[in-house]
Amino acid sequence: MAGQRKRYSADFKAKVALEAIRGERSMSAGRRQEMVDRSHPGLSVVRQCALLSICRSLYYGSVRGKSAEKLALIRLIDAQFLETPWYGSWQMCSSNGSGGH
């Protein structure tokens, strides 16, 4: 069963927004993300995210894992860097045979 989102009053949201503007961020990004109300008639999601100082990508996006191919490439680059930490990006690409990926 999915948990229901809390409904916060307009006064509370305004208070949190003012604290965010002043730099007094007492809430985590996750808590602020829960405060965004898609059905609010006067504030768009863009404006609510701006007032709450959260990125829209945090609100809309989902966490994606890394593919096996990307993880293998990261391991290859890490191993090469441990052997030759003085290599630049061009030398790293030409030495590991990754074809510039």
Biopython code that builds the backbone (N, CA, C, O; Angstrom):
import numpy as np
from Bio.PDB.StructureBuilder import StructureBuilder

atoms = [
    (1, "MET", "N", (0.846, -1.176, 0.000)),
    (1, "MET", "CA", (0.000, 0.000, 0.000)),
    (1, "MET", "C", (0.891, 1.239, 0.000)),
    (1, "MET", "O", (1.800, 1.367, 0.820)),
    (2, "ALA", "N", (0.623, 2.122, -0.907)),
    (2, "ALA", "CA", (1.420, 3.347, -1.021)),
    (2, "ALA", "C", (1.030, 4.320, 0.082)),
    (2, "ALA", "O", (-0.148, 4.482, 0.399)),
    (3, "GLY", "N", (2.041, 4.965, 0.662)),
    (3, "GLY", "CA", (1.780, 5.952, 1.713)),
    (3, "GLY", "C", (1.188, 7.219, 1.129)),
    (3, "GLY", "O", (1.536, 7.616, 0.017)),
    (4, "GLN", "N", (0.311, 7.845, 1.861)),
    (4, "GLN", "CA", (-0.296, 9.078, 1.389)),
    (4, "GLN", "C", (0.609, 10.256, 1.716)),
    (4, "GLN", "O", (1.289, 10.275, 2.742)),
    (5, "ARG", "N", (0.603, 11.233, 0.824)),
    (5, "ARG", "CA", (1.403, 12.426, 1.031)),
    (5, "ARG", "C", (0.732, 13.320, 2.049)),
    (5, "ARG", "O", (-0.494, 13.400, 2.124)),
    (6, "LYS", "N", (1.553, 13.987, 2.827)),
    (6, "LYS", "CA", (1.020, 14.951, 3.791)),
    (6, "LYS", "C", (0.590, 16.208, 3.064)),
    (6, "LYS", "O", (1.192, 16.610, 2.069)),
    (7, "ARG", "N", (-0.457, 16.815, 3.576)),
    (7, "ARG", "CA", (-0.920, 18.094, 3.042)),
    (7, "ARG", "C", (-0.508, 19.182, 4.018)),
    (7, "ARG", "O", (-0.884, 19.150, 5.190)),
    (8, "TYR", "N", (0.258, 20.136, 3.536)),
    (8, "TYR", "CA", (0.725, 21.229, 4.374)),
    (8, "TYR", "C", (-0.106, 22.472, 4.086)),
    (8, "TYR", "O", (-0.543, 22.697, 2.958)),
    (9, "SER", "N", (-0.313, 23.266, 5.113)),
    (9, "SER", "CA", (-1.090, 24.494, 4.949)),
    (9, "SER", "C", (-0.275, 25.527, 4.165)),
    (9, "SER", "O", (0.952, 25.451, 4.088)),
    (10, "ALA", "N", (-0.983, 26.477, 3.596)),
    (10, "ALA", "CA", (-0.315, 27.540, 2.838)),
    (10, "ALA", "C", (0.592, 28.365, 3.744)),
    (10, "ALA", "O", (1.659, 28.809, 3.320)),
    (11, "ASP", "N", (0.169, 28.571, 4.996)),
    (11, "ASP", "CA", (1.000, 29.331, 5.937)),
    (11, "ASP", "C", (2.326, 28.622, 6.192)),
    (11, "ASP", "O", (3.385, 29.250, 6.220)),
    (12, "PHE", "N", (2.252, 27.310, 6.378)),
    (12, "PHE", "CA", (3.463, 26.540, 6.645)),
    (12, "PHE", "C", (4.396, 26.577, 5.432)),
    (12, "PHE", "O", (5.607, 26.744, 5.576)),
    (13, "LYS", "N", (3.818, 26.420, 4.235)),
    (13, "LYS", "CA", (4.633, 26.459, 3.026)),
    (13, "LYS", "C", (5.296, 27.823, 2.849)),
    (13, "LYS", "O", (6.455, 27.910, 2.442)),
    (14, "ALA", "N", (4.558, 28.879, 3.156)),
    (14, "ALA", "CA", (5.121, 30.228, 3.047)),
    (14, "ALA", "C", (6.261, 30.414, 4.040)),
    (14, "ALA", "O", (7.283, 31.019, 3.716)),
    (15, "LYS", "N", (6.083, 29.892, 5.249)),
    (15, "LYS", "CA", (7.122, 30.009, 6.274)),
    (15, "LYS", "C", (8.396, 29.295, 5.819)),
    (15, "LYS", "O", (9.495, 29.837, 5.940)),
    (16, "VAL", "N", (8.243, 28.089, 5.298)),
    (16, "VAL", "CA", (9.402, 27.331, 4.843)),
    (16, "VAL", "C", (10.066, 28.028, 3.658)),
    (16, "VAL", "O", (11.293, 28.066, 3.567)),
    (17, "ALA", "N", (9.261, 28.576, 2.754)),
    (17, "ALA", "CA", (9.821, 29.279, 1.598)),
    (17, "ALA", "C", (10.615, 30.501, 2.042)),
    (17, "ALA", "O", (11.693, 30.765, 1.511)),
    (18, "LEU", "N", (10.094, 31.245, 3.007)),
    (18, "LEU", "CA", (10.820, 32.416, 3.510)),
    (18, "LEU", "C", (12.114, 32.014, 4.202)),
    (18, "LEU", "O", (13.133, 32.690, 4.061)),
    (19, "GLU", "N", (12.076, 30.910, 4.954)),
    (19, "GLU", "CA", (13.298, 30.427, 5.597)),
    (19, "GLU", "C", (14.331, 30.031, 4.550)),
    (19, "GLU", "O", (15.525, 30.278, 4.719)),
    (20, "ALA", "N", (13.866, 29.418, 3.471)),
    (20, "ALA", "CA", (14.784, 29.011, 2.407)),
    (20, "ALA", "C", (15.413, 30.226, 1.742)),
    (20, "ALA", "O", (16.602, 30.219, 1.422)),
    (21, "ILE", "N", (14.621, 31.262, 1.537)),
    (21, "ILE", "CA", (15.143, 32.485, 0.924)),
    (21, "ILE", "C", (16.198, 33.122, 1.818)),
    (21, "ILE", "O", (17.208, 33.630, 1.331)),
    (22, "ARG", "N", (15.963, 33.093, 3.117)),
    (22, "ARG", "CA", (16.920, 33.676, 4.062)),
    (22, "ARG", "C", (18.112, 32.760, 4.299)),
    (22, "ARG", "O", (19.075, 33.162, 4.952)),
    (23, "GLY", "N", (18.066, 31.544, 3.784)),
    (23, "GLY", "CA", (19.180, 30.622, 3.958)),
    (23, "GLY", "C", (19.051, 29.735, 5.172)),
    (23, "GLY", "O", (20.006, 29.048, 5.535)),
    (24, "GLU", "N", (17.911, 29.732, 5.798)),
    (24, "GLU", "CA", (17.702, 28.898, 6.979)),
    (24, "GLU", "C", (17.021, 27.602, 6.551)),
    (24, "GLU", "O", (15.824, 27.421, 6.771)),
    (25, "ARG", "N", (17.763, 26.736, 5.961)),
    (25, "ARG", "CA", (17.189, 25.494, 5.446)),
    (25, "ARG", "C", (17.200, 24.439, 6.544)),
    (25, "ARG", "O", (18.219, 23.799, 6.802)),
    (26, "SER", "N", (16.066, 24.276, 7.173)),
    (26, "SER", "CA", (15.979, 23.326, 8.267)),
    (26, "SER", "C", (15.414, 21.985, 7.818)),
    (26, "SER", "O", (15.445, 21.015, 8.576)),
    (27, "MET", "N", (14.903, 21.921, 6.603)),
    (27, "MET", "CA", (14.306, 20.688, 6.114)),
    (27, "MET", "C", (15.201, 20.058, 5.054)),
    (27, "MET", "O", (15.918, 20.753, 4.333)),
    (28, "SER", "N", (15.148, 18.744, 4.972)),
    (28, "SER", "CA", (15.899, 18.049, 3.939)),
    (28, "SER", "C", (15.214, 18.251, 2.593)),
    (28, "SER", "O", (14.051, 18.648, 2.525)),
    (29, "ALA", "N", (15.947, 17.976, 1.541)),
    (29, "ALA", "CA", (15.377, 18.129, 0.196)),
    (29, "ALA", "C", (14.195, 17.194, 0.006)),
    (29, "ALA", "O", (13.232, 17.544, -0.676)),
    (30, "GLY", "N", (14.257, 16.021, 0.595)),
    (30, "GLY", "CA", (13.144, 15.078, 0.489)),
    (30, "GLY", "C", (11.871, 15.605, 1.118)),
    (30, "GLY", "O", (10.782, 15.448, 0.567)),
    (31, "ARG", "N", (12.014, 16.230, 2.274)),
    (31, "ARG", "CA", (10.838, 16.817, 2.935)),
    (31, "ARG", "C", (10.276, 17.970, 2.120)),
    (31, "ARG", "O", (9.060, 18.105, 1.983)),
    (32, "ARG", "N", (11.165, 18.806, 1.574)),
    (32, "ARG", "CA", (10.691, 19.918, 0.753)),
    (32, "ARG", "C", (10.038, 19.408, -0.525)),
    (32, "ARG", "O", (9.079, 20.001, -1.020)),
    (33, "GLN", "N", (10.566, 18.299, -1.058)),
    (33, "GLN", "CA", (9.998, 17.711, -2.266)),
    (33, "GLN", "C", (8.564, 17.248, -2.013)),
    (33, "GLN", "O", (7.716, 17.366, -2.898)),
    (34, "GLU", "N", (8.285, 16.731, -0.838)),
    (34, "GLU", "CA", (6.936, 16.279, -0.493)),
    (34, "GLU", "C", (5.946, 17.434, -0.427)),
    (34, "GLU", "O", (4.740, 17.226, -0.559)),
    (35, "MET", "N", (6.440, 18.634, -0.225)),
    (35, "MET", "CA", (5.558, 19.788, -0.087)),
    (35, "MET", "C", (5.027, 20.301, -1.425)),
    (35, "MET", "O", (4.065, 21.069, -1.447)),
    (36, "VAL", "N", (5.626, 19.897, -2.523)),
    (36, "VAL", "CA", (5.176, 20.363, -3.836)),
    (36, "VAL", "C", (3.813, 19.745, -4.130)),
    (36, "VAL", "O", (3.625, 18.533, -4.026)),
    (37, "ASP", "N", (2.877, 20.597, -4.495)),
    (37, "ASP", "CA", (1.499, 20.172, -4.761)),
    (37, "ASP", "C", (1.179, 20.434, -6.229)),
    (37, "ASP", "O", (1.038, 21.586, -6.639)),
    (38, "ARG", "N", (1.065, 19.373, -7.017)),
    (38, "ARG", "CA", (0.797, 19.516, -8.452)),
    (38, "ARG", "C", (-0.538, 20.177, -8.728)),
    (38, "ARG", "O", (-0.700, 20.855, -9.743)),
    (39, "SER", "N", (-1.491, 19.985, -7.840)),
    (39, "SER", "CA", (-2.842, 20.483, -8.103)),
    (39, "SER", "C", (-3.083, 21.888, -7.548)),
    (39, "SER", "O", (-4.223, 22.351, -7.521)),
    (40, "HIS", "N", (-2.031, 22.568, -7.107)),
    (40, "HIS", "CA", (-2.209, 23.917, -6.569)),
    (40, "HIS", "C", (-2.660, 24.847, -7.690)),
    (40, "HIS", "O", (-2.011, 24.913, -8.734)),
    (41, "PRO", "N", (-3.767, 25.569, -7.489)),
    (41, "PRO", "CA", (-4.302, 26.401, -8.575)),
    (41, "PRO", "C", (-3.479, 27.653, -8.873)),
    (41, "PRO", "O", (-3.514, 28.153, -9.997)),
    (42, "GLY", "N", (-2.746, 28.164, -7.897)),
    (42, "GLY", "CA", (-2.056, 29.433, -8.092)),
    (42, "GLY", "C", (-0.572, 29.333, -8.346)),
    (42, "GLY", "O", (0.029, 30.287, -8.840)),
    (43, "LEU", "N", (0.046, 28.198, -8.021)),
    (43, "LEU", "CA", (1.491, 28.062, -8.173)),
    (43, "LEU", "C", (1.817, 26.852, -9.037)),
    (43, "LEU", "O", (1.353, 25.743, -8.776)),
    (44, "SER", "N", (2.615, 27.080, -10.058)),
    (44, "SER", "CA", (3.054, 25.961, -10.889)),
    (44, "SER", "C", (4.109, 25.158, -10.134)),
    (44, "SER", "O", (4.665, 25.622, -9.138)),
    (45, "VAL", "N", (4.371, 23.965, -10.615)),
    (45, "VAL", "CA", (5.403, 23.128, -10.006)),
    (45, "VAL", "C", (6.757, 23.820, -10.106)),
    (45, "VAL", "O", (7.565, 23.739, -9.181)),
    (46, "VAL", "N", (7.006, 24.495, -11.213)),
    (46, "VAL", "CA", (8.271, 25.216, -11.400)),
    (46, "VAL", "C", (8.447, 26.263, -10.307)),
    (46, "VAL", "O", (9.515, 26.359, -9.702)),
    (47, "ARG", "N", (7.407, 27.043, -10.055)),
    (47, "ARG", "CA", (7.482, 28.105, -9.047)),
    (47, "ARG", "C", (7.614, 27.518, -7.646)),
    (47, "ARG", "O", (8.383, 28.026, -6.831)),
    (48, "GLN", "N", (6.865, 26.444, -7.359)),
    (48, "GLN", "CA", (6.953, 25.818, -6.040)),
    (48, "GLN", "C", (8.358, 25.287, -5.789)),
    (48, "GLN", "O", (8.902, 25.448, -4.696)),
    (49, "CYS", "N", (8.947, 24.652, -6.803)),
    (49, "CYS", "CA", (10.314, 24.144, -6.653)),
    (49, "CYS", "C", (11.295, 25.290, -6.417)),
    (49, "CYS", "O", (12.225, 25.161, -5.621)),
    (50, "ALA", "N", (11.091, 26.398, -7.101)),
    (50, "ALA", "CA", (11.966, 27.557, -6.907)),
    (50, "ALA", "C", (11.820, 28.115, -5.494)),
    (50, "ALA", "O", (12.815, 28.452, -4.854)),
    (51, "LEU", "N", (10.590, 28.213, -5.010)),
    (51, "LEU", "CA", (10.364, 28.737, -3.662)),
    (51, "LEU", "C", (10.938, 27.824, -2.587)),
    (51, "LEU", "O", (11.397, 28.291, -1.544)),
    (52, "LEU", "N", (10.910, 26.521, -2.848)),
    (52, "LEU", "CA", (11.408, 25.560, -1.870)),
    (52, "LEU", "C", (12.891, 25.248, -2.050)),
    (52, "LEU", "O", (13.456, 24.447, -1.305)),
    (53, "SER", "N", (13.515, 25.877, -3.032)),
    (53, "SER", "CA", (14.946, 25.686, -3.321)),
    (53, "SER", "C", (15.287, 24.231, -3.610)),
    (53, "SER", "O", (16.261, 23.692, -3.084)),
    (54, "ILE", "N", (14.481, 23.609, -4.444)),
    (54, "ILE", "CA", (14.803, 22.260, -4.900)),
    (54, "ILE", "C", (14.826, 22.264, -6.423)),
    (54, "ILE", "O", (14.126, 23.052, -7.059)),
    (55, "CYS", "N", (15.619, 21.395, -6.993)),
    (55, "CYS", "CA", (15.707, 21.275, -8.443)),
    (55, "CYS", "C", (14.474, 20.551, -8.962)),
    (55, "CYS", "O", (13.965, 19.627, -8.327)),
    (56, "ARG", "N", (14.007, 20.982, -10.112)),
    (56, "ARG", "CA", (12.870, 20.279, -10.707)),
    (56, "ARG", "C", (13.248, 18.851, -11.057)),
    (56, "ARG", "O", (12.404, 17.958, -11.003)),
    (57, "SER", "N", (14.506, 18.624, -11.416)),
    (57, "SER", "CA", (14.926, 17.262, -11.740)),
    (57, "SER", "C", (14.808, 16.356, -10.521)),
    (57, "SER", "O", (14.533, 15.164, -10.656)),
    (58, "LEU", "N", (15.013, 16.917, -9.334)),
    (58, "LEU", "CA", (14.819, 16.142, -8.114)),
    (58, "LEU", "C", (13.353, 15.775, -7.954)),
    (58, "LEU", "O", (13.031, 14.675, -7.505)),
    (59, "TYR", "N", (12.473, 16.684, -8.315)),
    (59, "TYR", "CA", (11.045, 16.432, -8.183)),
    (59, "TYR", "C", (10.549, 15.450, -9.241)),
    (59, "TYR", "O", (9.817, 14.513, -8.923)),
    (60, "TYR", "N", (10.944, 15.661, -10.501)),
    (60, "TYR", "CA", (10.441, 14.840, -11.594)),
    (60, "TYR", "C", (11.232, 13.552, -11.801)),
    (60, "TYR", "O", (10.661, 12.519, -12.150)),
    (61, "GLY", "N", (12.525, 13.612, -11.589)),
    (61, "GLY", "CA", (13.392, 12.502, -11.954)),
    (61, "GLY", "C", (13.350, 11.344, -10.985)),
    (61, "GLY", "O", (12.859, 11.452, -9.862)),
    (62, "SER", "N", (13.871, 10.252, -11.450)),
    (62, "SER", "CA", (14.018, 9.079, -10.600)),
    (62, "SER", "C", (15.480, 8.661, -10.637)),
    (62, "SER", "O", (16.190, 8.937, -11.604)),
    (63, "VAL", "N", (15.914, 8.009, -9.601)),
    (63, "VAL", "CA", (17.295, 7.578, -9.512)),
    (63, "VAL", "C", (17.474, 6.366, -10.422)),
    (63, "VAL", "O", (16.737, 5.385, -10.325)),
    (64, "ARG", "N", (18.441, 6.449, -11.284)),
    (64, "ARG", "CA", (18.710, 5.347, -12.199)),
    (64, "ARG", "C", (20.063, 4.752, -11.853)),
    (64, "ARG", "O", (21.013, 5.469, -11.538)),
    (65, "GLY", "N", (20.132, 3.449, -11.916)),
    (65, "GLY", "CA", (21.388, 2.766, -11.666)),
    (65, "GLY", "C", (22.291, 2.843, -12.886)),
    (65, "GLY", "O", (21.848, 3.205, -13.976)),
    (66, "LYS", "N", (23.530, 2.509, -12.702)),
    (66, "LYS", "CA", (24.476, 2.523, -13.807)),
    (66, "LYS", "C", (24.449, 1.165, -14.494)),
    (66, "LYS", "O", (24.287, 0.131, -13.846)),
    (67, "SER", "N", (24.609, 1.179, -15.803)),
    (67, "SER", "CA", (24.595, -0.060, -16.572)),
    (67, "SER", "C", (25.880, -0.841, -16.310)),
    (67, "SER", "O", (26.877, -0.291, -15.841)),
    (68, "ALA", "N", (25.833, -2.123, -16.622)),
    (68, "ALA", "CA", (27.000, -2.984, -16.432)),
    (68, "ALA", "C", (28.153, -2.519, -17.315)),
    (68, "ALA", "O", (29.314, -2.576, -16.910)),
    (69, "GLU", "N", (27.830, -2.059, -18.524)),
    (69, "GLU", "CA", (28.868, -1.576, -19.432)),
    (69, "GLU", "C", (29.564, -0.345, -18.861)),
    (69, "GLU", "O", (30.787, -0.226, -18.934)),
    (70, "LYS", "N", (28.783, 0.563, -18.296)),
    (70, "LYS", "CA", (29.356, 1.776, -17.722)),
    (70, "LYS", "C", (30.216, 1.444, -16.499)),
    (70, "LYS", "O", (31.280, 2.035, -16.312)),
    (71, "LEU", "N", (29.762, 0.502, -15.669)),
    (71, "LEU", "CA", (30.547, 0.105, -14.501)),
    (71, "LEU", "C", (31.862, -0.548, -14.914)),
    (71, "LEU", "O", (32.895, -0.311, -14.288)),
    (72, "ALA", "N", (31.830, -1.372, -15.970)),
    (72, "ALA", "CA", (33.059, -2.006, -16.454)),
    (72, "ALA", "C", (34.038, -0.949, -16.960)),
    (72, "ALA", "O", (35.242, -1.046, -16.720)),
    (73, "LEU", "N", (33.525, 0.051, -17.656)),
    (73, "LEU", "CA", (34.377, 1.128, -18.162)),
    (73, "LEU", "C", (34.978, 1.935, -17.010)),
    (73, "LEU", "O", (36.145, 2.321, -17.067)),
    (74, "ILE", "N", (34.197, 2.188, -15.981)),
    (74, "ILE", "CA", (34.702, 2.918, -14.809)),
    (74, "ILE", "C", (35.821, 2.136, -14.140)),
    (74, "ILE", "O", (36.836, 2.713, -13.747)),
    (75, "ARG", "N", (35.641, 0.821, -14.007)),
    (75, "ARG", "CA", (36.693, -0.015, -13.404)),
    (75, "ARG", "C", (37.967, 0.013, -14.248)),
    (75, "ARG", "O", (39.074, 0.076, -13.712)),
    (76, "LEU", "N", (37.802, -0.033, -15.570)),
    (76, "LEU", "CA", (38.944, 0.010, -16.474)),
    (76, "LEU", "C", (39.708, 1.327, -16.329)),
    (76, "LEU", "O", (40.938, 1.331, -16.264)),
    (77, "ILE", "N", (38.991, 2.420, -16.279)),
    (77, "ILE", "CA", (39.620, 3.738, -16.123)),
    (77, "ILE", "C", (40.301, 3.844, -14.763)),
    (77, "ILE", "O", (41.408, 4.373, -14.668)),
    (78, "ASP", "N", (39.651, 3.348, -13.709)),
    (78, "ASP", "CA", (40.259, 3.380, -12.373)),
    (78, "ASP", "C", (41.557, 2.585, -12.333)),
    (78, "ASP", "O", (42.548, 3.034, -11.758)),
    (79, "ALA", "N", (41.549, 1.407, -12.942)),
    (79, "ALA", "CA", (42.755, 0.575, -12.945)),
    (79, "ALA", "C", (43.883, 1.276, -13.698)),
    (79, "ALA", "O", (45.029, 1.275, -13.249)),
    (80, "GLN", "N", (43.553, 1.876, -14.848)),
    (80, "GLN", "CA", (44.568, 2.590, -15.625)),
    (80, "GLN", "C", (45.101, 3.790, -14.850)),
    (80, "GLN", "O", (46.301, 4.065, -14.877)),
    (81, "PHE", "N", (44.220, 4.500, -14.163)),
    (81, "PHE", "CA", (44.651, 5.673, -13.402)),
    (81, "PHE", "C", (45.574, 5.278, -12.251)),
    (81, "PHE", "O", (46.527, 5.995, -11.946)),
    (82, "LEU", "N", (45.298, 4.143, -11.611)),
    (82, "LEU", "CA", (46.167, 3.697, -10.522)),
    (82, "LEU", "C", (47.558, 3.345, -11.032)),
    (82, "LEU", "O", (48.545, 3.540, -10.324)),
    (83, "GLU", "N", (47.644, 2.825, -12.258)),
    (83, "GLU", "CA", (48.943, 2.492, -12.839)),
    (83, "GLU", "C", (49.683, 3.739, -13.319)),
    (83, "GLU", "O", (50.895, 3.854, -13.137)),
    (84, "THR", "N", (48.955, 4.668, -13.929)),
    (84, "THR", "CA", (49.578, 5.855, -14.527)),
    (84, "THR", "C", (48.779, 7.103, -14.171)),
    (84, "THR", "O", (48.023, 7.607, -15.001)),
    (85, "PRO", "N", (48.933, 7.610, -12.947)),
    (85, "PRO", "CA", (48.138, 8.765, -12.530)),
    (85, "PRO", "C", (48.489, 10.059, -13.267)),
    (85, "PRO", "O", (47.733, 11.028, -13.192)),
    (86, "TRP", "N", (49.605, 10.095, -13.966)),
    (86, "TRP", "CA", (50.002, 11.307, -14.666)),
    (86, "TRP", "C", (49.380, 11.414, -16.061)),
    (86, "TRP", "O", (49.533, 12.439, -16.724)),
    (87, "TYR", "N", (48.683, 10.373, -16.511)),
    (87, "TYR", "CA", (48.046, 10.411, -17.829)),
    (87, "TYR", "C", (46.925, 11.436, -17.860)),
    (87, "TYR", "O", (46.185, 11.596, -16.889)),
    (88, "GLY", "N", (46.809, 12.122, -18.975)),
    (88, "GLY", "CA", (45.682, 13.016, -19.211)),
    (88, "GLY", "C", (44.564, 12.253, -19.909)),
    (88, "GLY", "O", (44.653, 11.040, -20.102)),
    (89, "SER", "N", (43.531, 12.959, -20.277)),
    (89, "SER", "CA", (42.378, 12.290, -20.880)),
    (89, "SER", "C", (42.718, 11.661, -22.232)),
    (89, "SER", "O", (42.225, 10.579, -22.552)),
    (90, "TRP", "N", (43.561, 12.335, -23.033)),
    (90, "TRP", "CA", (43.913, 11.778, -24.337)),
    (90, "TRP", "C", (44.701, 10.483, -24.180)),
    (90, "TRP", "O", (44.446, 9.504, -24.883)),
    (91, "GLN", "N", (45.649, 10.481, -23.266)),
    (91, "GLN", "CA", (46.449, 9.276, -23.061)),
    (91, "GLN", "C", (45.605, 8.153, -22.462)),
    (91, "GLN", "O", (45.809, 6.983, -22.785)),
    (92, "MET", "N", (44.670, 8.498, -21.602)),
    (92, "MET", "CA", (43.792, 7.477, -21.015)),
    (92, "MET", "C", (42.972, 6.794, -22.108)),
    (92, "MET", "O", (42.827, 5.572, -22.110)),
    (93, "CYS", "N", (42.441, 7.584, -23.031)),
    (93, "CYS", "CA", (41.616, 7.022, -24.111)),
    (93, "CYS", "C", (42.438, 6.142, -25.042)),
    (93, "CYS", "O", (41.982, 5.075, -25.452)),
    (94, "SER", "N", (43.640, 6.582, -25.377)),
    (94, "SER", "CA", (44.447, 5.808, -26.324)),
    (94, "SER", "C", (45.078, 4.585, -25.669)),
    (94, "SER", "O", (45.351, 3.601, -26.357)),
    (95, "SER", "N", (45.315, 4.616, -24.369)),
    (95, "SER", "CA", (45.995, 3.499, -23.719)),
    (95, "SER", "C", (45.066, 2.345, -23.374)),
    (95, "SER", "O", (45.501, 1.194, -23.361)),
    (96, "ASN", "N", (43.813, 2.621, -23.097)),
    (96, "ASN", "CA", (42.949, 1.520, -22.665)),
    (96, "ASN", "C", (42.193, 0.865, -23.813)),
    (96, "ASN", "O", (41.478, -0.113, -23.593)),
    (97, "GLY", "N", (42.332, 1.375, -25.022)),
    (97, "GLY", "CA", (41.697, 0.738, -26.169)),
    (97, "GLY", "C", (40.185, 0.810, -26.147)),
    (97, "GLY", "O", (39.510, -0.025, -26.751)),
    (98, "SER", "N", (39.649, 1.802, -25.455)),
    (98, "SER", "CA", (38.191, 1.901, -25.354)),
    (98, "SER", "C", (37.590, 2.572, -26.576)),
    (98, "SER", "O", (36.370, 2.709, -26.667)),
    (99, "GLY", "N", (38.409, 2.985, -27.499)),
    (99, "GLY", "CA", (37.890, 3.627, -28.698)),
    (99, "GLY", "C", (37.355, 5.019, -28.442)),
    (99, "GLY", "O", (36.526, 5.513, -29.207)),
    (100, "GLY", "N", (37.811, 5.657, -27.385)),
    (100, "GLY", "CA", (37.388, 7.015, -27.088)),
    (100, "GLY", "C", (36.079, 7.125, -26.343)),
    (100, "GLY", "O", (35.509, 8.212, -26.246)),
    (101, "HIS", "N", (35.594, 6.014, -25.814)),
    (101, "HIS", "CA", (34.307, 6.051, -25.082)),
    (101, "HIS", "C", (34.523, 6.569, -23.692)),
    (101, "HIS", "O", (33.572, 6.676, -22.918)),
]
sb = StructureBuilder()
sb.init_structure("model")
sb.init_model(0)
sb.init_chain("A")
sb.init_seg("    ")
for serial, (resi, resn, name, xyz) in enumerate(atoms, 1):
    if name == "N":
        sb.init_residue(resn, " ", resi, " ")
    sb.init_atom(name, np.array(xyz, "f"), 0.0, 1.0, " ", f" {name:<3s}", serial, name[0])
structure = sb.get_structure()
